[in-house]
């Protein structure tokens, strides 16, 4: 199985859970910045990296939930016969 086999409903269910994780990481990053966390601190950098990765995942899942085909499997997109 690969991601292209998820139904829009399955993608939507996963998206809702991933969105919660993204919201938490975004709030954590904002709090760290408000407390003037050193931007070179390893923990801060890991939070920023995790937030970015989760955002990419959420974006893909959202597109899939809306019915867009997923083409990130490393396989070429299917061709439509003419």
Residue frames relative to the residue before (quaternion, step in Angstrom):
aa qw qx qy qz dx dy dz
X 1.0000 0.0000 0.0000 0.0000 0.00 0.00 0.00
X 0.0225 -0.7672 0.6391 0.0502 3.53 -1.23 0.51
X 0.7542 -0.4286 0.2596 0.4244 3.55 -1.30 0.21
X 0.6029 0.5792 -0.3695 0.4055 3.61 1.06 -0.58
X 0.6619 0.5170 -0.3042 0.4495 3.59 1.21 -0.35
X 0.4812 0.6427 -0.4524 0.3882 3.60 1.24 0.04
X 0.4041 -0.6768 0.5528 0.2705 3.55 -1.07 0.72
X 0.6410 -0.5045 0.3828 0.4337 3.60 -1.17 0.31
X 0.6311 0.5323 -0.3366 0.4528 3.61 1.03 -0.72
X 0.6493 0.5017 -0.3196 0.4739 3.61 0.94 -0.83
X 0.6477 0.5151 -0.3149 0.4647 3.57 0.96 -0.88
X 0.6465 0.5232 -0.3188 0.4546 3.59 1.01 -0.81
X 0.6531 0.5115 -0.3185 0.4588 3.59 0.97 -0.81
X 0.6542 0.4886 -0.3109 0.4864 3.58 0.97 -0.82
X 0.6179 0.5719 -0.3331 0.4245 3.57 0.99 -0.89
X 0.6532 0.5304 -0.3259 0.4311 3.59 0.89 -0.90
X 0.6747 0.4778 -0.2914 0.4812 3.59 1.01 -0.77
X 0.6533 0.5066 -0.3069 0.4715 3.57 0.99 -0.85
X 0.6116 0.5594 -0.3476 0.4384 3.57 1.04 -0.76
X 0.6228 0.5334 -0.3389 0.4614 3.59 1.03 -0.76
X 0.6495 0.5044 -0.3137 0.4747 3.59 0.97 -0.83
X 0.6413 0.5169 -0.3264 0.4636 3.58 0.98 -0.83
X 0.6449 0.5260 -0.3266 0.4479 3.59 0.90 -0.91
X 0.6512 0.5139 -0.3161 0.4604 3.58 0.95 -0.87
X 0.6847 0.4823 -0.2937 0.4608 3.60 0.84 -0.95
X 0.6321 0.5246 -0.3357 0.4610 3.60 1.01 -0.75
X 0.6549 0.4971 -0.3086 0.4783 3.60 0.99 -0.82
X 0.6389 0.5267 -0.3231 0.4583 3.56 0.99 -0.85
X 0.6565 0.4986 -0.3163 0.4694 3.59 0.90 -0.86
X 0.6477 0.5177 -0.3190 0.4590 3.58 0.93 -0.87
X 0.6518 0.5072 -0.3147 0.4678 3.61 0.96 -0.85
X 0.6405 0.5197 -0.3279 0.4606 3.58 0.96 -0.84
X 0.6668 0.4922 -0.3027 0.4706 3.58 0.98 -0.82
X 0.6316 0.5293 -0.3312 0.4596 3.59 1.02 -0.75
X 0.7114 0.4161 -0.2434 0.5114 3.58 1.10 -0.69
X 0.4483 -0.7354 0.4035 0.3089 3.54 1.39 0.31
X 0.0802 0.7940 -0.5851 0.1440 3.54 0.87 1.04
X 0.5279 -0.6244 0.4765 0.3229 3.55 -1.01 0.82
X 0.4461 -0.7414 0.4409 0.2385 3.60 -0.64 1.16
X 0.6754 0.4689 -0.2950 0.4867 3.58 1.22 -0.32
X 0.4260 0.7084 -0.4600 0.3241 3.58 1.30 0.00
X 0.5535 -0.6486 0.4130 0.3200 3.56 -0.91 0.95
X 0.6565 0.5053 -0.3223 0.4581 3.61 0.89 -0.86
X 0.6376 0.5187 -0.3286 0.4652 3.60 0.93 -0.85
X 0.6729 0.4985 -0.2957 0.4597 3.58 0.88 -0.94
X 0.6400 0.5143 -0.3254 0.4691 3.59 1.04 -0.72
X 0.6275 0.5201 -0.3350 0.4728 3.60 1.03 -0.74
X 0.6527 0.5068 -0.3125 0.4684 3.60 0.92 -0.89
X 0.6656 0.5007 -0.2974 0.4668 3.59 0.93 -0.90
X 0.6577 0.5040 -0.3058 0.4689 3.59 0.94 -0.88
X 0.6417 0.5193 -0.3266 0.4603 3.59 0.94 -0.86
X 0.6564 0.5114 -0.3086 0.4608 3.56 0.94 -0.88
X 0.6661 0.5018 -0.3023 0.4616 3.61 0.89 -0.90
X 0.6684 0.4852 -0.3026 0.4757 3.57 0.92 -0.88
X 0.6138 0.5402 -0.3519 0.4557 3.60 1.06 -0.66
X 0.6392 0.5138 -0.3268 0.4697 3.61 0.96 -0.81
X 0.6485 0.5126 -0.3060 0.4722 3.57 0.97 -0.88
X 0.6639 0.5016 -0.3037 0.4641 3.60 0.88 -0.92
X 0.6362 0.5304 -0.3318 0.4515 3.59 0.97 -0.80
X 0.6597 0.4954 -0.3067 0.4747 3.60 0.92 -0.89
X 0.6726 0.4973 -0.3004 0.4583 3.58 0.88 -0.91
X 0.6339 0.5280 -0.3333 0.4564 3.58 1.00 -0.76
X 0.6454 0.5068 -0.3206 0.4731 3.59 0.94 -0.86
X 0.6626 0.5015 -0.3033 0.4663 3.57 0.96 -0.89
X 0.6389 0.5269 -0.3230 0.4581 3.60 1.01 -0.78
X 0.6787 0.4690 -0.2769 0.4926 3.57 1.17 -0.60
X 0.6317 -0.5808 0.3131 0.4068 3.57 1.29 0.10
X 0.4689 0.6605 -0.4637 0.3591 3.60 1.23 0.08
X 0.4974 -0.6546 0.4805 0.3055 3.57 -1.02 0.79
X 0.3577 -0.7089 0.5672 0.2187 3.56 -1.07 0.76
X 0.0705 -0.8234 0.5629 0.0082 3.58 -0.69 1.06
X 0.5032 0.6883 -0.4016 0.3342 3.60 1.22 0.26
X 0.4414 0.7274 -0.4377 0.2907 3.61 1.17 0.36
X 0.5412 -0.5977 0.4193 0.4171 3.58 1.23 -0.18
X 0.6101 0.5089 -0.3525 0.4946 3.55 1.30 -0.06
X 0.5278 -0.6047 0.4568 0.3835 3.60 -1.05 0.51
X 0.5636 -0.5891 0.4341 0.3834 3.60 -1.07 0.58
X 0.5671 -0.6009 0.4215 0.3739 3.59 -1.07 0.60
X 0.3328 -0.7260 0.5615 0.2165 3.55 -1.06 0.68
X 0.3645 -0.7059 0.5673 0.2168 3.50 -1.18 0.68
X 0.4300 -0.7012 0.4945 0.2809 3.59 -0.72 1.00
X 0.3334 -0.7581 0.5224 0.2032 3.59 -0.98 0.75
